[in-house]
Amino acid sequence: MTADLSLRAGMRAAMPIAVAYLPVAFALGAASSQLGFSIFESALWSAIMFSGANQALLLSGLASGVPLVFLALLAIAASLRHALYGAALAGRLDASSAGRATFAYGLTDEVFATTLTAYEARDRALPFKWLVGLAISALGVWIIGTALGSAVGDVLQARAPGISAALDFALPALFVGLVWSTAHRSLLGRMLLSGVLSALMIFLGRPELAIPAGALPALIPDRKTG
């Protein structure tokens, strides 16, 4: 039976991501409204910068009066892992250069893990239709969630001040779960090395490099057995 790799199948694959994204984006939109962002500005921001980590970083930096140049450099450093994600997926995508660029715009941690899982399950290059369905669905939910959160504004923080801390765990938990589902024996060594490198960066006082360092083992080529 041929695996379903249609646009609709890609959208279905995005549903677990959407479930985790919606409450986090909602909280992010509420925080944006506290800094004076309108609903449109909050939604536009999420459309331009599809990165919860960077958006949270910029929000906290703006609230603390950190210079924009410094915040931009931190955001760039935190985003270097996406270049590694792209390199790791390069041979797993059946799409043109324009198609890869479109998919890359929506390449988050969770989209990367879902794409890798789909490739491992089917052992074939993933077509443009499926990739766009996955990435654009995740992006759409993120934008909608941010706009809804901004509309609610201060109400979320006033009535449930502890919700932000609870929601911080949603995306890491989703990402770990998605990656663990691909944990064949051949990947365990690389996963262990990834954890060691990330922990080393934190131990050395460079937590901003923990994710890029942890992504490096993904570039180690598979060992061919004869």
DAFENKA-V472230 format. One record per residue. RES is the residue in three letters. PSI is psi as a letter, one per 30 degrees, with the letter a starting at -180 (999 if undefined). Layout:
RES/PSI
RES/PSI
This chain:
MET/k
THR/k
ALA/k
ASP/j
LEU/h
SER/l
LEU/e
ARG/e
ALA/e
GLY/e
MET/e
ARG/e
ALA/f
ALA/f
MET/e
PRO/e
ILE/e
ALA/e
VAL/e
ALA/e
TYR/e
LEU/e
PRO/e
VAL/e
ALA/e
PHE/e
ALA/e
LEU/e
GLY/e
ALA/e
ALA/e
SER/e
SER/f
GLN/f
LEU/g
GLY/g
PHE/k
SER/l
ILE/e
PHE/e
GLU/e
SER/e
ALA/e
LEU/e
TRP/e
SER/f
ALA/e
ILE/e
MET/j
PHE/i
SER/j
GLY/e
ALA/e
ASN/e
GLN/e
ALA/e
LEU/e
LEU/e
LEU/e
SER/e
GLY/e
LEU/e
ALA/f
SER/f
GLY/g
VAL/k
PRO/k
LEU/e
VAL/e
PHE/e
LEU/e
ALA/e
LEU/e
LEU/e
ALA/e
ILE/e
ALA/e
ALA/f
SER/f
LEU/f
ARG/f
HIS/e
ALA/e
LEU/e
TYR/e
GLY/e
ALA/e
ALA/e
LEU/f
ALA/e
GLY/g
ARG/g
LEU/k
ASP/i
ALA/l
SER/l
SER/e
ALA/e
GLY/e
ARG/e
ALA/e
THR/e
PHE/e
ALA/e
TYR/e
GLY/g
LEU/j
THR/l
ASP/e
GLU/e
VAL/e
PHE/e
ALA/e
THR/e
THR/e
LEU/e
THR/e
ALA/e
TYR/e
GLU/e
ALA/e
ARG/f
ASP/h
ARG/l
ALA/k
LEU/k
PRO/l
PHE/e
LYS/e
TRP/e
LEU/e
VAL/e
GLY/e
LEU/e
ALA/e
ILE/e
SER/e
ALA/e
LEU/e
GLY/e
VAL/e
TRP/e
ILE/e
ILE/e
GLY/e
THR/e
ALA/e
LEU/e
GLY/e
SER/e
ALA/e
VAL/e
GLY/b
ASP/f
VAL/e
LEU/e
GLN/e
ALA/e
ARG/f
ALA/i
PRO/f
GLY/g
ILE/e
SER/e
ALA/e
ALA/e
LEU/f
ASP/f
PHE/f
ALA/e
LEU/e
PRO/e
ALA/e
LEU/e
PHE/e
VAL/e
GLY/e
LEU/e
VAL/e
TRP/f
SER/f
THR/g
ALA/i
HIS/l
ARG/e
SER/f
LEU/f
LEU/e
GLY/e
ARG/e
MET/e
LEU/e
LEU/e
SER/e
GLY/e
VAL/e
LEU/e
SER/e
ALA/e
LEU/e
MET/e
ILE/e
PHE/e
LEU/g
GLY/g
ARG/i
PRO/f
GLU/f
LEU/f
ALA/e
ILE/e
PRO/e
ALA/e
GLY/f
ALA/f
LEU/e
PRO/f
ALA/f
LEU/f
ILE/k
PRO/l
ASP/k
ARG/k
LYS/k
THR/k
GLY/999
